[in-house]
Amino acid sequence: MRNIGVDLHKNSFLVCFINKEEKKKQRYKIEEIEQFKKELRKTDKVAVESTTNTRYFVEQIKERVKEVVIVNPTQFRLISQSVKKTDEEDAERIAVYLSKKMLPEVRMKEKPNSQINSIANTRDKLVKLRTVLKNKIHNILSSHGILSKKEDFASEKGLSRVLNYQVEGAAKVELEVIVEQIRHLNEGIKKLEDEITDRGENLKGYENITSIKGIGKKGGTILLSIIGDVNDFESEKKLASYFGIVPRVNNSNEKVRMGKITKQGSALGRTTLVQCTLIAKKYSPFLNNFYEKIKQKKGSGKEIIATARKFLGIIYQTLKNNWIFEDFPNFIIKNSA
């Protein structure tokens, strides 16, 4: 059996073949992947770093080999923090650590989840860009003594009003361009949101997660696109760690200190989770009581993160146990005894 390490780039990839008898390295262009496939055997194990084109690479070779391992480059310190980092070292190290079963793996979600996650991240970037432009409108108007609120620019009526303000020539041109861009962004964001909700209905767990009051179609779809198969997580804690919503632990001698949350994983996932939590706690006495208890105990600022983690635990159990809520605020599950 050969252990094969792959250092994958956009235009090429370097391969290191290792077995008991030999070690061989070879570079291929992406378009030469068919040539690489001919070199593979059914007994081979292949490891490749997680990059933007890893899915394409894996789908091309997975039927030709025994196993494909996706490497987490962040956790694999010997690669990501190497003092002397070269492609040759990366490919060889991946192969060596694969042979020793010491590679930190990252899972590859199903294609539908991955596609929705990509759409959702694009939407998030457009929303942030739109916010920047709205802030710019607010600043321009303020510099001309015109009072406004950023929420005034959320509607078409509000944007039209911006164009009617009496401002000097240069500022007027700025406003016209910014308003036009916001209108285009609104169209794009709406199109992406429609695509997210349409695709979400076909995801496993969609009916379960959207039966939780506080999680709508868009929020539920985004969360599912990030979670993927809930059975990939052994526990609620593992899922919370994946969302980066667990505290850092600092050990010093005999003292253990809990720090701020790790913020690893998907920033969009954490944001969506918190937004859904804020809505859900309005309906759920359990979540609201937990929120208020943490607020009194630890002070303002920490209660929402703690409640979001508690809420994520409910989401985990809902997906794991295939629950569909008839009445989430009172925790009544359909067809439950």
DOMISE-528149 format. One record per residue (C-alpha): residue in one letter; x, y, z. Coordinates in steps of 0.05 Angstrom, whole numbers, padded with zeros to 5 digits, always signed. Layout:
<rs>
aXYZ ...
</rs>
This chain:
<rs>
m+00000+00000+00000 r+00025+00069-00018 n+00014+00133+00022 i+00007+00193-00024 g+00014+00265-00002 v-00014+00320-00047 d+00003+00394-00042 l-00054+00424-00083 h-00053+00493-00116 k-00100+00527-00166 n-00059+00510-00228 s-00017+00450-00206 f-00005+00399-00152 l+00057+00364-00126 v+00051+00290-00106 c+00095+00249-00061 f+00088+00173-00066 i+00115+00135-00006 n+00118+00060+00009 k+00168+00013+00042 e+00210+00008-00020 e+00212+00078-00049 k+00195+00152-00046 k+00177+00188-00110 k+00156+00260-00123 q+00122+00287-00185 r+00088+00352-00205 y+00026+00356-00248 k-00014+00412-00278 i-00088+00412-00260 e-00106+00394-00331 e-00060+00333-00325 i-00103+00301-00271 e-00122+00244-00318 q-00048+00226-00323 f-00044+00226-00246 k-00106+00181-00242 k-00071+00129-00285 e-00015+00125-00233 l-00064+00108-00177 r-00080+00040-00149 k-00140+00013-00111 t-00096+00001-00050 d-00070+00074-00046 k-00087+00122+00009 v-00085+00196-00012 a-00082+00258+00033 v-00094+00328+00007 e-00099+00396+00040 s-00166+00430+00044 t-00167+00487-00007 t-00219+00518-00053 n-00211+00465-00107 t-00204+00404-00062 r-00274+00379-00076 y-00260+00378-00150 f-00195+00341-00139 v-00226+00289-00092 e-00285+00275-00137 q-00236+00261-00194 i-00195+00209-00156 k-00239+00179-00101 e-00262+00119-00143 r-00190+00101-00160 v-00162+00094-00089 k-00177+00060-00023 e-00184+00125+00018 v-00178+00200+00011 v-00161+00241+00073 i-00175+00316+00075 v-00122+00352+00116 n-00139+00411+00161 p-00082+00459+00145 t-00095+00503+00205 q-00085+00447+00255 f-00029+00415+00217 r+00024+00461+00247 l+00082+00428+00214 i+00055+00452+00147 s+00022+00518+00163 q+00076+00543+00210 s+00137+00511+00179 v+00199+00554+00185 k+00224+00531+00117 k+00161+00518+00077 t+00166+00490+00007 d+00119+00449-00036 e+00166+00389-00033 e+00165+00390+00043 d+00090+00397+00046 a+00075+00338+00000 e+00125+00293+00034 r+00103+00312+00104 i+00031+00298+00087 a+00050+00230+00060 v+00093+00213+00121 y+00040+00235+00171 l-00012+00197+00132 s+00029+00134+00139 k+00032+00146+00215 k-00043+00162+00219 m-00027+00229+00251 l-00061+00277+00203 p-00113+00324+00231 e-00173+00314+00185 v-00228+00361+00164 r-00293+00333+00137 m-00320+00348+00069 k-00394+00364+00070 e-00443+00338+00019 k-00444+00379-00045 p-00514+00410-00035 n-00493+00436+00034 s-00428+00462+00006 q-00462+00498-00051 i-00512+00532-00005 n-00457+00551+00042 s-00420+00585-00015 i-00483+00623-00036 a-00496+00644+00036 n-00424+00670+00044 t-00431+00710-00021 r-00496+00740+00005 d-00462+00758+00070 k-00406+00795+00034 l-00457+00834-00007 v-00497+00852+00055 k-00433+00878+00088 l-00416+00919+00026 r-00486+00948+00026 t-00477+00968+00099 v-00412+01004+00082 l-00448+01043+00027 k-00506+01062+00072 n-00456+01087+00124 k-00424+01130+00069 i-00492+01161+00051 h-00503+01177+00124 n-00435+01210+00129 i-00445+01252+00066 l-00512+01277+00089 s-00485+01291+00158 s-00429+01333+00129 h-00484+01376+00096 g-00523+01384+00160 i-00577+01334+00140 l-00598+01288+00196 s-00613+01216+00177 k-00613+01146+00204 k-00580+01088+00169 e-00645+01049+00170 d-00675+01104+00127 f-00638+01075+00068 a-00668+01005+00074 s-00727+01018+00027 e-00732+01043-00045 k-00771+01102-00019 g-00714+01121+00027 l-00663+01115-00028 s-00705+01159-00074 r-00708+01211-00018 v-00632+01212-00015 l-00628+01235-00087 n-00675+01294-00073 y-00632+01324-00018 q-00599+01391-00036 v-00524+01378-00035 e-00465+01406-00074 g-00445+01378-00141 a-00390+01329-00122 a-00431+01300-00064 k-00492+01293-00109 v-00452+01251-00158 e-00427+01207-00101 l-00498+01197-00075 e-00525+01180-00144 v-00471+01127-00155 i-00478+01098-00085 v-00554+01093-00090 e-00548+01058-00157 q-00499+01008-00128 i-00544+00995-00068 r-00603+00982-00114 h-00561+00931-00153 l-00539+00899-00088 n-00611+00894-00064 e-00628+00856-00128 g-00569+00810-00121 i-00581+00797-00047 k-00655+00781-00060 k-00636+00733-00116 l-00586+00697-00071 e-00636+00694-00013 d-00688+00662-00058 e-00637+00611-00081 i-00618+00595-00009 t-00690+00583+00014 d-00708+00544-00049 r-00649+00497-00041 g-00658+00491+00034 e-00723+00454+00028 n-00686+00395-00001 l-00635+00390+00055 k-00639+00334+00107 g-00663+00363+00173 y-00698+00424+00142 e-00767+00407+00170 n-00736+00392+00237 i-00695+00456+00245 t-00749+00503+00218 s-00800+00474+00267 i-00759+00511+00321 k-00794+00578+00331 g-00741+00630+00319 i-00708+00595+00260 g-00736+00615+00193 k-00726+00587+00124 k-00663+00627+00109 g-00631+00619+00178 g-00647+00545+00181 t-00618+00533+00112 i-00554+00570+00129 l-00545+00532+00194 l-00557+00465+00159 s-00507+00484+00104 i-00455+00493+00159 i-00473+00433+00202 g-00480+00384+00145 d-00491+00314+00172 v-00503+00322+00247 n-00479+00250+00257 d-00409+00275+00242 f-00409+00305+00312 e-00404+00259+00372 s-00435+00309+00420 e-00465+00378+00429 k-00396+00401+00453 k-00364+00378+00388 l-00415+00418+00348 a-00405+00479+00392 s-00330+00473+00381 y-00341+00469+00306 f-00380+00534+00309 g-00324+00566+00350 i-00372+00581+00406 v-00334+00548+00463 p-00285+00585+00509 r-00210+00581+00502 v-00178+00542+00559 n-00112+00568+00588 n-00074+00521+00634 s-00021+00552+00680 n+00008+00506+00733 e-00053+00482+00772 k-00099+00537+00749 v-00148+00531+00692 r-00175+00596+00663 m-00232+00600+00613 g-00223+00655+00562 k-00263+00685+00505 i-00295+00640+00453 t-00247+00610+00402 k-00284+00639+00341 q-00259+00581+00299 g-00302+00555+00243 s-00354+00595+00206 a-00364+00668+00226 l-00429+00667+00185 g-00451+00606+00225 r-00440+00642+00292 t-00474+00705+00267 t-00535+00666+00242 l-00538+00626+00306 v-00538+00688+00349 q-00591+00722+00306 c-00636+00661+00311 t-00623+00656+00387 l-00645+00728+00398 i-00711+00713+00363 a-00721+00644+00395 k-00712+00669+00466 k-00772+00716+00456 y-00816+00655+00448 s-00781+00604+00492 p-00788+00614+00568 f-00732+00564+00577 l-00682+00602+00535 n-00704+00670+00562 n-00697+00647+00634 f-00628+00619+00619 y-00609+00685+00585 e-00631+00727+00645 k-00596+00680+00694 i-00530+00686+00658 k-00539+00761+00651 q-00547+00769+00727 k-00491+00721+00742 k-00437+00742+00692 g-00460+00811+00669 s-00480+00839+00602 g-00444+00815+00540 k-00435+00742+00557 e-00507+00722+00563 i-00523+00719+00489 i-00463+00675+00472 a-00480+00627+00529 t-00552+00625+00507 a-00532+00614+00434 r-00491+00554+00456 k-00550+00527+00495 f-00594+00538+00434 l-00543+00502+00390 g-00550+00443+00438 i-00625+00442+00425 i-00612+00445+00350 y-00563+00387+00356 q-00614+00344+00394 t-00669+00363+00346 l-00629+00340+00285 k-00599+00279+00321 n-00666+00253+00345 n-00706+00274+00284 w-00752+00317+00326 i-00805+00361+00294 f-00836+00410+00342 e-00910+00420+00345 d-00901+00474+00398 f-00829+00495+00409 p-00841+00546+00465 n-00872+00490+00507 f-00825+00437+00479 i-00880+00393+00451 i-00856+00346+00396 k-00902+00319+00342 n-00924+00247+00354 s-00888+00245+00420 a-00917+00202+00475 
</rs>
